[in-house]
Amino acid sequence: MTHPLLLRPQARAELLEARAWYDGERPGLGSEFLTEFRAAVGLLREMPEAFPAVHGSIRRILLKRFPYALYFFMDQDTVVIVAVVHGRRDPAVWRAR
């Protein structure tokens, strides 16, 4: 079963900010980041329970090529992404959400 996905506004802003930063580092790198993000989202939509819970019902998937994590939870059948966070950022950034 493929679950529907909801990307919260703050997570969308973080995603776009990361893409812009990578594009500033090297043209096209932001698109590669988005490809990696989409691959992770595909896994989440297919098997969200396969990823570890890190704080209550919040789970995390790590991007393979980039040092980012997606933090999400299940709301009935919907995967809700609450944060797209660089691995070196303080975890308190997403916990307040």
C-alpha positions, 0 to 999 in steps of 0.5 A: 500500500502506498500512503499519501504524503503531507509535507508541512510548510516548515519542512517544505521551506527547509527543503527549498532552502537546502536545494538553493544552498546546494545549487549555490555550491554547484549548479545542478547539485540542488536537483540531485538533492531533490532526487535523493529526497524523492527516493526517501519519500518513495520509501516512506510512502511504501513502508513508513514503519521500517524506520526508527522512532526517535522521539515518541511517534516521530520517525526518521529516515536519513538521505543516502548521499546528503547529510539530511534527515526527514522527520515524520509521523503517521496520521492514520494512513498519511505520512506527515513530514515535519522537518527536513534537517541537516545532520549537524543541526540541533534536534530541538529545531524539529522537536518543537513542532 
